[in-house]
Amino acid sequence: MHPNSPWRTIPRRNILIFLLAVFFVFASIGFVSDITNMGRQPIARFVISVLMSGLFAVVYAVSGIILRKKFWIVFVPVFAAQFLVSGLLANRMPDAPQPAQYDHADTERLRARLAIDGIAVVTCVILGYIGFLTVSISESRRHARLEGEKAALDSEMDAARAIQRIMVPEELPPTPGYQLECVYCPAAQVGGDFFQVIPLKSGASLVIIGDVSGKGLSAAMIMSMVVGMLGTITGFTEEPAAILGELNRRLCGRAHGGFVTGAAVRLDPDGHFTVANAGHLAPYINGMEMATGGSLPLGMSTASAYEQSQARLRRGDTVFLLTDGVVEAQGTDGRLLGFPRVETLLREGATASALAEAAQRHGQADDITVVCLRCLAAARVVA
């Protein structure tokens, strides 16, 4: 069946009714043919001709719908077969000779035969019309229902996109002591990645990057909860581990079976760098992966605890935060971009845009988010 064939979505009941309607309409040709022959066909040939007219029409209809522009592949041999069978029937079961003069009995037989033909033609046309009308009404209602569902889905997607615009800000707030570059490339209309940059009361900045399991409005709603919670949580603590711990506590039981991987980073203006990780990719400092304490993603267990890792950055150092869509970019040959290639690109000085483009060229399979933090402050000492 053609991959875009409408029969893939039309209910079987409607298909059956449509084909029956085709059969009845074209079966009437057999009765009309009998009228033109003045009822001289043998009964067996008459019945076969009626059935053939309807069945061959059904075959033409099915081949046209399934094969579309290539319908002739079936039409030509079937038409030849129909012509051959009709010729064989006429040869084996010839018309009765037409009487030179009709007596009363012949006239009555002819009148009865033509009456049957006339009633049959009207009946076939009515049944065909009813069938087409039934399918038309049913398909109109189904189309209206599908349009309503599509409109509801579009509305849902619009809502999800509106939420996501909040999760992935177009304009970033100033981050004293750092230059930020953020790139976000969703794999679908609504992705599961998010990042936020939040100014803190102390003058530091919080950068949080994450990936919500799932897609669509449900994932967007979880993202909106995370961002809403961050505004409250950062009001009473600026420690990344404590922030993730409180996020986890609030998300457990409210993530509807989903979870969130995330990394929270506090950037102090003097170059002090503090990170906590919840099942997310570790940050890269100057192309080298930073060791961070591992833990479960957010929303999975209230017993999860999160550790902090620290570093002091010198002027010109770069920190990259990524989502797994970068390393899991997959080429047509099935090979992943992978961690070694990503680390090589970072050590060669790739920007956030260049890294995201490299992942896309390799073969984007998931949302891609890259955040680059360039330090504008003092000397770096690993704590």
Backbone torsions as a table, in degrees:
resi	resn	phi	psi	omega
1	MET	NA	138.5	178.9
2	HIS	-56.1	135.0	-176.3
3	PRO	-59.3	-25.9	179.2
4	ASN	-103.2	15.5	-178.9
5	SER	-61.2	133.1	178.8
6	PRO	-63.9	-19.2	-179.6
7	TRP	-69.1	-10.1	176.8
8	ARG	-72.1	-22.0	-176.7
9	THR	-115.9	-19.1	-178.0
10	ILE	-73.7	134.8	177.6
11	PRO	-58.6	144.0	-177.9
12	ARG	-60.8	-33.1	179.1
13	ARG	-60.5	-43.5	179.9
14	ASN	-67.3	-36.6	177.4
15	ILE	-63.0	-44.5	-179.4
16	LEU	-62.7	-44.6	180.0
17	ILE	-63.7	-41.0	179.2
18	PHE	-61.3	-46.4	-178.7
19	LEU	-67.0	-35.7	175.4
20	LEU	-64.9	-39.2	178.3
21	ALA	-63.0	-42.4	176.4
22	VAL	-60.5	-44.3	-179.3
23	PHE	-58.8	-49.1	-176.0
24	PHE	-66.1	-42.9	-178.8
25	VAL	-61.1	-45.1	-176.6
26	PHE	-83.5	-19.2	173.6
27	ALA	-65.6	-26.8	178.7
28	SER	-61.7	-23.8	177.6
29	ILE	-62.0	-36.8	178.2
30	GLY	-62.2	-39.4	178.9
31	PHE	-70.9	-39.8	177.8
32	VAL	-62.5	-40.3	177.7
33	SER	-61.1	-37.2	178.8
34	ASP	-68.1	-34.1	178.0
35	ILE	-65.2	-44.4	-179.4
36	THR	-65.4	-26.9	177.2
37	ASN	-88.2	7.5	178.0
38	MET	57.3	36.0	174.2
39	GLY	66.7	24.7	-175.7
40	ARG	-92.3	-2.2	177.9
41	GLN	-71.7	142.6	171.8
42	PRO	-60.7	149.4	-175.5
43	ILE	-56.6	-43.9	-177.7
44	ALA	-61.4	-46.1	179.2
45	ARG	-66.4	-37.1	179.1
46	PHE	-60.1	-48.0	-179.3
47	VAL	-65.4	-44.5	-180.0
48	ILE	-62.7	-40.6	179.9
49	SER	-62.2	-41.4	178.8
50	VAL	-63.5	-47.1	-179.4
51	LEU	-64.6	-41.0	179.1
52	MET	-61.4	-42.5	-179.1
53	SER	-58.2	-43.8	-179.7
54	GLY	-72.8	-43.9	-175.4
55	LEU	-69.3	-42.7	178.5
56	PHE	-64.4	-35.8	176.8
57	ALA	-63.3	-37.9	177.5
58	VAL	-63.8	-41.8	178.5
59	VAL	-62.0	-43.4	178.3
60	TYR	-61.4	-42.2	-178.6
61	ALA	-64.6	-45.6	-179.3
62	VAL	-63.1	-46.2	-179.5
63	SER	-64.1	-37.8	179.1
64	GLY	-64.8	-40.2	-178.2
65	ILE	-73.6	-40.8	-177.5
66	ILE	-75.7	-46.2	-174.0
67	LEU	-91.7	-15.8	179.8
68	ARG	55.5	-120.3	-174.7
69	LYS	-65.5	-17.1	179.3
70	LYS	-96.1	19.1	-177.4
71	PHE	-58.4	-26.9	-177.4
72	TRP	-62.3	-22.8	178.4
73	ILE	-57.9	-35.6	177.7
74	VAL	-96.0	-37.4	-173.9
75	PHE	-59.0	-46.4	-175.3
76	VAL	-62.3	-53.1	179.7
77	PRO	-66.8	-34.2	179.9
78	VAL	-68.6	-40.6	178.3
79	PHE	-63.1	-41.8	178.1
80	ALA	-62.0	-41.0	178.7
81	ALA	-64.8	-41.0	178.9
82	GLN	-62.8	-43.6	179.3
83	PHE	-63.1	-40.8	-179.2
84	LEU	-66.9	-45.0	-179.6
85	VAL	-63.8	-40.7	179.1
86	SER	-61.9	-41.8	178.4
87	GLY	-64.4	-41.8	178.7
88	LEU	-63.4	-41.3	178.9
89	LEU	-63.6	-42.6	-179.8
90	ALA	-65.0	-32.3	-179.9
91	ASN	-76.0	-41.6	-178.4
92	ARG	-79.1	-31.7	-178.2
93	MET	-127.4	75.0	-176.4
94	PRO	-68.9	159.7	176.8
95	ASP	-63.1	149.0	173.6
96	ALA	-67.3	146.1	179.6
97	PRO	-62.9	142.7	-179.7
98	GLN	-78.9	124.6	-179.0
99	PRO	-64.2	143.9	178.0
100	ALA	-64.0	-31.6	-179.4
101	GLN	-147.8	132.6	-179.6
102	TYR	-87.0	125.4	171.4
103	ASP	-88.0	-175.9	-175.7
104	HIS	-61.8	-42.3	-178.3
105	ALA	-65.4	-43.6	178.3
106	ASP	-61.3	-41.4	-179.6
107	THR	-62.7	-41.6	-179.1
108	GLU	-67.3	-40.7	177.7
109	ARG	-62.5	-43.0	179.3
110	LEU	-63.9	-42.0	-179.7
111	ARG	-62.1	-42.4	-179.4
112	ALA	-65.3	-43.0	-178.8
113	ARG	-63.6	-45.8	-179.6
114	LEU	-67.0	-32.5	177.1
115	ALA	-64.8	-42.1	177.4
116	ILE	-61.8	-45.3	179.3
117	ASP	-60.3	-45.3	-178.5
118	GLY	-62.9	-44.7	178.5
119	ILE	-63.9	-40.5	-179.7
120	ALA	-64.4	-40.8	178.7
121	VAL	-61.4	-48.3	179.9
122	VAL	-61.3	-43.2	-179.5
123	THR	-63.0	-45.3	179.7
124	CYS	-61.9	-43.9	-179.6
125	VAL	-63.8	-43.3	179.7
126	ILE	-63.3	-45.5	179.6
127	LEU	-63.1	-40.8	177.6
128	GLY	-63.2	-44.0	179.8
129	TYR	-62.6	-44.1	179.1
130	ILE	-61.2	-41.9	179.3
131	GLY	-62.2	-48.7	179.7
132	PHE	-62.3	-40.3	-179.5
133	LEU	-65.5	-41.2	179.2
134	THR	-61.8	-46.0	179.4
135	VAL	-64.6	-40.9	-179.2
136	SER	-61.8	-45.7	-179.7
137	ILE	-66.1	-44.1	-179.5
138	SER	-62.4	-44.2	-179.6
139	GLU	-69.2	-32.9	176.8
140	SER	-64.7	-43.1	178.5
141	ARG	-66.0	-41.6	179.5
142	ARG	-64.6	-40.8	178.5
143	HIS	-63.1	-42.8	179.3
144	ALA	-63.1	-40.2	178.7
145	ARG	-65.4	-42.8	179.0
146	LEU	-65.0	-38.5	177.7
147	GLU	-63.6	-39.3	177.3
148	GLY	-64.0	-42.7	178.1
149	GLU	-65.4	-38.5	179.1
150	LYS	-65.6	-41.1	179.1
151	ALA	-63.5	-40.5	178.1
152	ALA	-64.7	-40.5	178.8
153	LEU	-66.8	-41.0	177.3
154	ASP	-61.3	-39.8	178.5
155	SER	-64.3	-40.1	178.1
156	GLU	-64.4	-42.6	179.6
157	MET	-66.3	-38.1	177.2
158	ASP	-61.9	-41.9	178.2
159	ALA	-63.6	-42.3	179.6
160	ALA	-63.8	-41.3	179.2
161	ARG	-66.0	-37.9	178.7
162	ALA	-64.1	-40.6	177.3
163	ILE	-65.2	-41.4	-176.5
164	GLN	-66.1	-30.7	177.0
165	ARG	-61.6	-27.8	176.7
166	ILE	-76.3	-37.7	-178.2
167	MET	-70.0	-30.3	-178.4
168	VAL	-121.0	84.2	-174.3
169	PRO	-63.7	140.2	178.1
170	GLU	-79.8	-33.0	178.3
171	GLU	-115.2	129.0	-177.0
172	LEU	-98.2	142.5	176.3
173	PRO	-71.2	159.9	179.3
174	PRO	-64.1	143.2	178.5
175	THR	-123.1	94.3	-176.3
176	PRO	-53.4	128.0	178.3
177	GLY	90.0	-0.5	-175.7
178	TYR	-144.6	152.1	171.4
179	GLN	-112.9	127.3	-175.8
180	LEU	-109.4	141.0	170.0
181	GLU	-132.3	126.3	-178.0
182	CYS	-125.9	134.8	177.6
183	VAL	-129.4	130.7	179.7
184	TYR	-130.2	123.2	-179.1
185	CYS	-128.9	95.3	179.8
186	PRO	-69.8	146.6	178.0
187	ALA	-81.4	-22.5	179.6
188	ALA	-133.2	-175.2	-178.7
189	GLN	-59.8	-38.9	179.2
190	VAL	-127.8	117.5	-177.0
191	GLY	-96.0	-177.7	-179.4
192	GLY	-110.9	-4.6	178.9
193	ASP	-82.7	155.5	172.7
194	PHE	-155.4	159.4	170.1
195	PHE	-151.1	153.7	-179.9
196	GLN	-141.0	145.3	173.6
197	VAL	-122.0	117.6	-172.4
198	ILE	-123.3	118.2	174.2
199	PRO	-65.7	134.8	179.7
200	LEU	-102.9	160.6	-175.7
201	LYS	-62.3	-31.4	-177.3
202	SER	-73.5	-9.2	-175.4
203	GLY	100.3	-9.5	175.8
204	ALA	-79.5	175.9	178.6
205	SER	-128.3	142.7	175.0
206	LEU	-106.0	126.4	173.5
207	VAL	-114.6	123.6	178.4
208	ILE	-126.5	131.6	179.1
209	ILE	-124.1	143.4	-177.2
210	GLY	-157.3	172.1	-179.4
211	ASP	-141.4	118.3	-179.7
212	VAL	-91.5	134.2	176.5
213	SER	-66.6	144.1	-179.4
214	GLY	88.4	179.5	-178.3
215	LYS	-141.1	177.8	173.9
216	GLY	77.5	-157.9	-173.2
217	LEU	-66.2	-35.8	-179.0
218	SER	-62.2	-44.1	177.9
219	ALA	-65.7	-39.6	179.5
220	ALA	-63.8	-36.1	179.5
221	MET	-67.6	-39.3	177.1
222	ILE	-64.0	-41.7	177.6
223	MET	-60.3	-41.1	-179.1
224	SER	-65.0	-35.7	176.6
225	MET	-63.9	-43.4	-179.2
226	VAL	-60.5	-47.3	-178.4
227	VAL	-65.9	-41.0	177.7
228	GLY	-62.8	-40.5	179.4
229	MET	-66.4	-37.7	-178.2
230	LEU	-58.3	-40.3	-179.3
231	GLY	-60.2	-35.5	179.3
232	THR	-79.6	-45.6	-174.7
233	ILE	-63.6	-41.9	-178.3
234	THR	-69.9	-6.6	176.5
235	GLY	-77.3	-21.0	-179.3
236	PHE	-123.4	-4.0	172.9
237	THR	-153.1	145.8	177.6
238	GLU	-117.0	6.0	-179.0
239	GLU	-82.7	121.9	-177.9
240	PRO	-54.1	-41.0	-179.6
241	ALA	-64.5	-42.6	179.8
242	ALA	-66.7	-37.1	178.7
243	ILE	-63.1	-46.3	178.6
244	LEU	-65.8	-38.9	179.3
245	GLY	-61.7	-41.9	179.5
246	GLU	-70.9	-38.3	175.0
247	LEU	-59.4	-44.4	-179.8
248	ASN	-61.5	-45.7	-179.1
249	ARG	-59.3	-41.4	-177.4
250	ARG	-75.7	-29.8	-178.1
251	LEU	-79.9	-29.5	-178.7
252	CYS	-57.7	125.6	-178.7
253	GLY	85.9	-6.6	-179.1
254	ARG	-120.2	0.3	-177.0
255	ALA	-92.3	5.5	175.7
256	HIS	53.1	43.8	178.0
257	GLY	85.9	-7.3	179.5
258	GLY	-91.3	-177.1	177.6
259	PHE	-153.5	170.5	-177.4
260	VAL	-134.4	124.8	168.3
261	THR	-90.3	146.8	-177.8
262	GLY	-164.1	156.7	173.4
263	ALA	-131.4	129.4	179.5
264	ALA	-112.6	130.6	-176.1
265	VAL	-126.9	130.2	172.2
266	ARG	-104.4	126.9	-179.3
267	LEU	-109.6	109.5	175.0
268	ASP	-85.9	145.8	-175.7
269	PRO	-58.3	-23.6	-177.7
270	ASP	-85.6	5.2	178.9
271	GLY	99.3	-0.1	177.7
272	HIS	-72.7	130.4	-171.4
273	PHE	-125.5	120.7	-178.3
274	THR	-126.4	130.7	-176.5
275	VAL	-134.6	145.6	171.3
276	ALA	-131.1	144.9	-170.9
277	ASN	-125.3	136.1	176.7
278	ALA	-123.8	78.8	177.0
279	GLY	68.4	18.4	-176.0
280	HIS	-106.2	169.0	174.9
281	LEU	-63.5	139.8	178.5
282	ALA	-70.3	153.5	176.5
283	PRO	-67.8	157.6	174.3
284	TYR	-113.0	125.4	176.2
285	ILE	-108.1	116.1	-177.0
286	ASN	51.2	40.3	176.0
287	GLY	85.5	-2.7	-179.9
288	MET	-109.1	134.2	-179.3
289	GLU	-68.1	131.4	179.2
290	MET	-86.5	133.1	178.4
291	ALA	-71.9	123.1	177.3
292	THR	-131.6	150.4	178.0
293	GLY	-67.5	129.5	-179.5
294	GLY	-84.0	153.8	177.1
295	SER	-160.4	170.4	179.8
296	LEU	-68.4	153.3	173.4
297	PRO	-60.5	164.4	-180.0
298	LEU	-70.7	142.6	174.2
299	GLY	89.7	4.6	-177.0
300	MET	-99.1	-37.4	-177.3
301	SER	-152.0	133.8	178.4
302	THR	-70.7	-14.3	-179.2
303	ALA	-84.6	-4.8	-178.0
304	SER	-63.8	137.9	176.2
305	ALA	-125.3	149.2	-173.7
306	TYR	-123.8	139.1	-179.1
307	GLU	-104.0	157.6	176.5
308	GLN	-110.4	142.0	172.0
309	SER	-122.0	147.9	-174.4
310	GLN	-131.9	156.6	174.1
311	ALA	-154.5	158.2	173.2
312	ARG	-117.0	124.3	-174.2
313	LEU	-96.0	145.7	174.0
314	ARG	-101.3	166.1	-176.9
315	ARG	-57.0	131.0	178.9
316	GLY	95.6	-13.8	177.4
317	ASP	-65.6	146.0	178.2
318	THR	-121.6	140.9	176.1
319	VAL	-120.5	129.4	177.4
320	PHE	-112.1	133.1	172.0
321	LEU	-114.4	129.4	-174.8
322	LEU	-128.6	159.9	165.3
323	THR	-105.0	164.2	-172.6
324	ASP	-67.3	-10.2	176.9
325	GLY	-63.7	-20.0	179.3
326	VAL	-76.0	-56.4	-176.4
327	VAL	-71.8	-23.2	-178.3
328	GLU	-95.2	10.6	172.7
329	ALA	-57.5	130.6	-170.9
330	GLN	-122.0	126.9	179.9
331	GLY	-78.5	172.8	-179.5
332	THR	-64.4	-21.9	178.7
333	ASP	-87.5	2.8	177.9
334	GLY	90.4	-7.9	-179.3
335	ARG	-77.2	139.3	176.9
336	LEU	-85.1	154.3	173.6
337	LEU	-59.8	-45.8	170.5
338	GLY	78.8	161.7	-178.7
339	PHE	-66.5	-43.3	-179.1
340	PRO	-58.6	-43.1	-179.4
341	ARG	-66.5	-40.0	178.3
342	VAL	-62.6	-44.8	179.8
343	GLU	-63.4	-38.5	177.4
344	THR	-62.3	-45.8	179.5
345	LEU	-61.2	-39.6	-179.5
346	LEU	-68.7	-41.4	179.2
347	ARG	-66.9	-27.0	178.1
348	GLU	-80.9	0.0	175.2
349	GLY	92.2	23.2	179.6
350	ALA	-62.6	140.9	174.4
351	THR	-84.0	173.3	177.6
352	ALA	-60.5	-42.3	179.7
353	SER	-64.1	-43.5	-178.7
354	ALA	-64.4	-40.0	179.8
355	LEU	-66.4	-43.4	178.9
356	ALA	-63.5	-41.2	179.1
357	GLU	-65.4	-37.8	178.2
358	ALA	-62.9	-40.8	179.0
359	ALA	-66.8	-40.2	178.7
360	GLN	-65.4	-42.9	179.1
361	ARG	-63.5	-36.6	-179.6
362	HIS	-65.9	-35.9	178.1
363	GLY	139.3	92.7	-176.5
364	GLN	-70.7	125.6	178.6
365	ALA	-117.4	-14.8	-178.1
366	ASP	-148.0	174.5	177.5
367	ASP	-60.3	142.8	179.8
368	ILE	-119.2	122.8	176.4
369	THR	-132.7	129.9	179.2
370	VAL	-131.9	127.4	175.5
371	VAL	-121.2	123.5	179.7
372	CYS	-112.1	127.2	178.7
373	LEU	-114.1	117.4	178.5
374	ARG	-108.2	122.2	-176.0
375	CYS	-76.6	137.2	177.5
376	LEU	-114.3	15.8	-172.5
377	ALA	-109.8	-139.7	-164.2
378	ALA	-97.4	-155.7	-172.5
379	ALA	-71.9	155.8	-175.1
380	ARG	-110.5	126.5	175.8
381	VAL	-132.6	121.9	-179.4
382	VAL	-72.4	130.6	-177.6
383	ALA	-87.4	NA	NA
